[in-house]
Amino acid sequence: MAGAVSANSTIPSVQIGRERDKKIIELISEHGPFTRDQVQQLVFPAHKWPQKCSQRLNKLAKAGKIKRLRFEDVGQFVYYAGKWTHKSEHQLMVNDVYVSLITQKKSWFKLQALQREYRCQWDSGELWADALVVLINTAKDTLKPVFAEVDRATNPFNKVEIYTQYYLSRAWCGSWWAKKDTEGAYTFPRVLVVTDRPERVRRAIEKDNAEGLRFTVATVEQIKKDIYAYL
């Protein structure tokens, strides 16, 4: 009934539903496609009935506020805005990183930034990272930047060389997230590679990582358990 009040809140249930709908629309518009499970974790984390998330998503899709399609790779519907393109599957995997960072956040870390398709430039080239993650360690009052790459086994993993070029350029030292340590030295960010073919990616890194950059390889299942263990 319109205007009904739940037993555990003084906020009308209709208002709660509208606020959740607004949050879902903003989430998808800003960050790209999400699965139902991902939306559940971000918008309905403590809800008693998991099917409530599906109901709201389906209602928004039927109303034309968002779109949906059945994505067999994840075995469930995916909800998105705009057009579905070849980049959408990539964005969906980046959102596994985003959701894991938010839902597993440690008390001493604050997520300062997550910038998708982060562009790095230097005199002789450029690098497009799938994402730049910047955490603040509140206990130490320090920034922790991490590059995130997602690899879906559709192409050879060939970003080690380009990261090496960026490292050697020293152009990154002038970035807002690059800070000197207590000894006055800069440390190049770790590169987290999330992939469904970890052994092949590790072999590519071992082959091409002549400068010894810090690459960490993990599967989606592993970051869903504890992404901070890989940062």
N, C-alpha and C positions, 0 to 999 in steps of 0.2 A: 504494500500500500504506500502511495506517495507520502513522503514526509514521515515515514515510520522511523522510530528510534530504536537502535539495537539495545539489548539488555546491558551491554558492557560499555556503552558510549553515549554521550549526550549529543553527538553529531548525527544528524539524520543519515540513514543508510543511502538515500538517493544522492546526497552530497558526497559521501565517501566514494560511491560508484563513479560520479562525475570526475572527482579528483584523480581517481585511478585511471580512468579513461584518458584524461588529459596527460597524465604522466606517461602512459603507454605510447600515445601519439607523439609526444615530444621525444621520447627515447628512440623510437624507430626513425623519426624524421632527422634526428641529430646523428645517430650512430649507425644507421643502416639496418640490415635485416637481422631478425632475432628468431630463434625457435621458441616454442611455447615454454619449454623448460627454462630457457634463459630469462624470459619475461617473468616466469614464476619466481625465480630466485631474486630478481631485482625489485619487483612490484608487489608480490604476494608472499614474502618470505615466511611469514608466521601464520598464514591463513590455514584454518582447519580443513578446508575442502579444496584440494588441488584443482578440481574441475571448475572452480569459480574463475580461475585464470582463463581457461579455455572458453568459458561462456562469454567473458568480456571481450576477448580477442575475436571470437566469431561474430559477436554483435557489431563490433567496430568494422569488421571486414564486410559484413552484409550492408552496413550503412555507407560503405564507400570511404570511410575515414582512413583505412589502411587496406593493403592487399595481402593475399595469401596464396601459397601454392604448396603442393605436396612435394617435399624434397626427399627422395629415396635415400640419399647418402646419410641422412640423419634419422630417417624413419619417422618423420613427423612433419606437421605443417610448419612452414616458415612464413613470417609476417614481415612485410616490407612496405616502403613508400616509393613512388616514382616507377621507374622501369627496372625490370630484372635483367641484368647483363652478366657477362662473363666475370665481371669484378665482384658480383654479389656473393658468390660462393666464397671468394677470398675474404670479403668483409665479414661474412658469417663466422669464419674461423678466427679472425681478429677479435670478434666479439666474445669468443671463448676466453681470450686473454683478458678482455675488459671485465667480464662477469666474474672471473676468478679473482682478479685484483680487488674488486669491490666486495665480494661476499666473503673472502678469506682475510680481509685486511687485519694486520696485526696492530695491536694497541699503540705501538711506538712508531708506526708508519702512517704517513698521510699521503694520499695520491694527489700530487701537485698538478700533474698534467698527463693526458694521454692524447697525443696528436697523431692521427692516422695519416698515412702517406706523407711522412715527414721528409722534406727536401733538404739535403745537405749539399752545399756547393763549395768548390775550390777552383783555383785558376784553370786547371786542366780537365775538370770533369764535375760530375754530380752523382749523388746517390739518393735514391728514393727508398727510405726505410718503410716497411709496412706500418710501423708505429714507433713513436718515441714515448717511453714511459718515464716519468720523473717522480720519484718518491722523496719525501722528506723524512729523514730519521729524526723524530722529535727528541729522542733521548740524547743524540749527539749533535743536534742542530746542523745536520749536513744534508746535502742533496745526493740522491742516488739515481743517476740517469741510466736507462737500459733501452737498447734498441730491440724491438721485437720483429721477428720475421715468421711468416707462416708459409708452410710448404705442403702442397697437396699432391705431390708426386706427378704433376702434369708436365713439368719441365725439369731439366737437370738443375740442381742447386748450384748456382754459379756466383753467389754474392760475396764469397770470401775475398776474391781479388779486389772487388770494388771497395769493400770495407777497408782493406789493407791500403789502398790508394788514399782513401779519406784519412786514415790514421797517419800516414806518412806526410800528408799535406800540412798537418798541424793547424789547418783552418778551423777545426772543431774547438781549439783552445779559446777562441773568441766567442763561442756560443754562450747564451745566458745560463745554460745548465752546467757548463764546465767550470769547476772550482779547483783551486790548488789545495793539496792536502797539507798536513802540518809541516811537511818538509819542503813545501813550496813547489811541488811537482804536480802536473796534471795526469790524471788516469783516464784512459779511453774507456768508454762505457762497455759493459758486457753486452753481448748479442745473444738473445734468447731465440732459438729456432724451434718453433712448434711444428711438428711434422708427423705424418703417418708412415714414414719410412726412415726411422732414426738411424739405422746402420748405414744406409747409403749416404745420408747427410754427414754422418761422422767421418766416413771415408773421404768425402769431398773436402771436409775441413782439414783433416790430417794431411791431405795431399797439398793443399794450397795455402795453408796458414803459416807461411815462413816467418812472420813477425810475432807469432805466438799470441795473437789477439784472443780475448776471453770469449769463446763461444760455448754456449750451453744448449744441449739438444734435449728436447722432451716431447712426449706425445700429448695429445689433448687429454687423454685419461689421466696422465700424470699431473698436468697443471690443474685439472679439476680437483685433484686431491690436495695439492699444496703447491701453488705456483711460487710462493715466496721461498721455497726450498731451492728454486732454480734461479733466483735473482742474486 
